[in-house]
Amino acid sequence: MQATDKPLFSAVAYNDEVNAPLIPNIQPITTKRKTLQRLAALALGLPLSACGQHNPLGGLMQPESVNLNAVLFSYYDQIGRFNVMIFDVFMNDTWVGGGGSGTGVIVNAKFTLGPQKLTWRLGGPEGMPRQGETVTAKNNLILKPENIPKGSVYIGIHIYPDETAEFNFAVDGYPQETPRGKLLRDAIIKRRTSNANP
């Protein structure tokens, strides 16, 4: 190779007059190599996106979720002789309310489908046992698409004093109390009215 000859594939551009490097010149990757890289990326990406269609948690690429208006029902009454209320209720990472009378709605809450971790905090008067304690529902709660009726707009989240919970759904209007919840609510009303009228 003579001094005036330039290499066919250089990493540096040369000035014709001086034959000195000016700026780095990164040569383009050949079309064949680009095509192979694209095919490899596609081959690696397809299995990951396919996982999202069968995994109950939504897979790796796009977790499946549903947006519903959340209505919270708490059937807590007393711990010992103290009246109990609940607050800071979360389903997975979604805040679903601060209390539980069935009158408040968290609008358009986003819930990831699959297993749910439902937690709440206990509140009440000073001196109440377990005040401020965070409770996690003991039973397995799973939100599956096939369990949500078509056209559902509301999810009822029902929390029971034995630290279990359940869901129900409604298309029009608020979700109704569950049969178990109605029995507990009737017992609470009966106890409170009997205490008010000695």
C-alpha positions in Angstrom: 0.0 0.0 0.0 1.4 3.4 -1.0 1.2 6.5 1.1 -1.5 8.0 -1.1 -3.6 4.9 -1.1 -6.5 5.0 1.3 -7.8 1.9 3.0 -11.2 0.6 1.6 -12.8 0.4 5.1 -11.4 3.1 7.3 -12.5 4.2 10.7 -11.2 7.7 10.0 -11.9 10.2 7.2 -8.8 11.6 5.4 -8.1 15.0 3.9 -7.0 14.4 0.3 -4.4 17.1 0.3 -2.6 16.2 3.5 -3.7 12.6 4.0 -4.3 13.4 7.7 -7.3 12.2 9.7 -10.1 14.8 10.1 -13.0 13.3 12.1 -13.9 9.8 13.0 -16.1 8.1 10.4 -18.0 5.2 11.7 -18.8 3.0 8.7 -22.5 1.9 8.4 -23.4 -1.6 9.2 -24.1 -3.6 6.2 -27.8 -4.2 5.2 -27.4 -8.0 5.8 -26.2 -7.4 9.4 -29.0 -5.0 10.1 -31.5 -7.5 8.9 -30.1 -10.2 11.1 -30.2 -7.9 14.1 -33.8 -7.1 13.5 -34.7 -10.7 13.1 -32.9 -11.6 16.4 -34.7 -8.8 18.2 -38.1 -10.0 16.8 -37.3 -13.6 17.8 -36.4 -12.6 21.3 -39.4 -10.2 21.7 -42.2 -12.4 20.5 -42.0 -15.0 23.3 -42.1 -12.2 25.9 -45.2 -10.6 24.4 -46.9 -14.0 24.1 -46.4 -14.6 27.9 -48.8 -11.7 28.6 -51.7 -13.6 26.9 -51.7 -16.6 29.2 -50.3 -15.5 32.5 -53.0 -14.6 35.1 -50.8 -11.7 36.3 -50.6 -10.3 32.8 -47.2 -11.5 31.7 -44.1 -9.5 31.3 -45.0 -7.0 28.6 -48.5 -5.7 29.3 -50.1 -6.5 32.6 -53.9 -7.0 32.2 -55.9 -4.7 34.3 -59.5 -3.5 34.7 -60.8 0.0 35.7 -63.8 -0.1 38.0 -65.5 2.2 40.5 -64.7 0.8 44.0 -67.3 0.8 46.8 -66.0 -0.3 50.2 -68.1 -2.1 52.8 -66.8 -2.7 56.3 -68.7 -5.0 58.7 -66.4 -4.3 61.6 -68.3 -3.4 64.8 -66.3 -3.7 67.9 -63.0 -5.0 69.3 -63.5 -5.6 73.0 -65.8 -2.7 74.1 -64.5 -0.3 71.5 -66.2 0.7 68.3 -63.9 0.1 65.3 -63.5 1.8 62.0 -61.1 1.0 59.2 -59.1 3.3 57.0 -56.3 3.3 54.4 -57.7 0.4 52.5 -55.4 -0.8 49.6 -55.9 -3.5 47.1 -52.5 -4.3 45.8 -51.2 -0.8 45.3 -54.5 0.9 44.6 -56.1 3.0 47.3 -59.8 2.0 47.5 -61.0 4.1 50.4 -60.6 5.5 53.9 -63.6 4.0 55.5 -66.3 1.5 54.8 -69.9 2.5 54.9 -70.8 1.7 51.3 -71.5 5.3 50.5 -68.2 6.5 49.1 -66.9 5.6 45.7 -63.3 5.7 44.4 -63.9 6.4 40.7 -62.0 4.6 37.9 -59.6 2.7 40.1 -57.2 0.5 38.2 -56.9 -3.1 39.4 -54.3 -5.6 38.0 -56.0 -8.9 37.4 -54.8 -11.9 39.3 -54.1 -12.4 43.0 -55.0 -9.4 45.2 -53.5 -8.3 48.5 -56.1 -6.4 50.4 -54.9 -4.4 53.5 -56.6 -2.0 55.9 -55.7 -0.2 59.1 -57.7 -0.4 62.3 -58.8 2.8 64.0 -60.9 3.7 67.0 -60.8 5.5 70.3 -57.7 5.9 72.4 -56.9 2.7 74.3 -58.5 0.4 71.7 -56.5 -2.8 71.2 -54.7 -3.1 67.8 -55.3 0.6 67.1 -53.4 1.6 64.0 -52.5 -2.0 63.1 -52.4 -2.9 59.4 -54.5 -6.0 58.7 -54.2 -8.2 55.6 -57.1 -10.3 54.4 -56.5 -13.9 55.3 -58.4 -15.5 52.4 -57.1 -15.8 48.8 -58.6 -13.0 46.7 -58.2 -13.4 43.0 -59.6 -11.0 40.4 -60.3 -13.0 37.2 -61.8 -11.6 34.0 -64.3 -14.5 33.9 -65.6 -13.6 37.4 -66.3 -10.0 36.4 -69.7 -9.8 34.7 -69.7 -8.1 31.3 -70.4 -4.4 31.5 -69.5 -4.2 35.2 -68.8 -0.6 36.3 -68.5 -1.2 40.1 -66.6 -3.5 42.4 -67.9 -4.0 45.9 -65.1 -4.7 48.4 -66.5 -6.3 51.5 -64.3 -6.5 54.6 -65.4 -8.8 57.5 -64.3 -8.7 61.2 -62.8 -12.2 60.9 -60.2 -10.5 58.6 -61.6 -12.0 55.4 -63.0 -10.2 52.4 -64.9 -10.8 49.2 -65.8 -8.9 46.0 -69.1 -8.5 44.1 -69.8 -6.5 41.0 -72.6 -4.3 39.6 -73.4 -3.0 36.1 -75.9 -0.3 37.1 -75.7 1.4 40.5 -73.8 0.4 43.6 -73.0 -3.2 44.5 -75.4 -4.7 47.0 -74.4 -6.0 50.4 -73.4 -9.7 50.3 -75.7 -12.2 52.1 -73.0 -12.6 54.8 -72.6 -8.8 55.1 -76.4 -8.3 55.5 -76.4 -10.8 58.4 -73.5 -9.0 60.1 -75.1 -5.6 59.5 -78.5 -6.7 60.9 -76.7 -8.1 64.0 -74.8 -4.8 64.5 -78.1 -2.8 64.2 -79.8 -5.2 66.7 -77.0 -4.9 69.2 -76.8 -1.1 69.0 -80.6 -0.6 69.3 -80.8 -3.0 72.2 -78.0 -1.1 74.0 -79.7 2.2 73.3 -83.0 1.0 74.9 -82.1 -0.7 78.2 
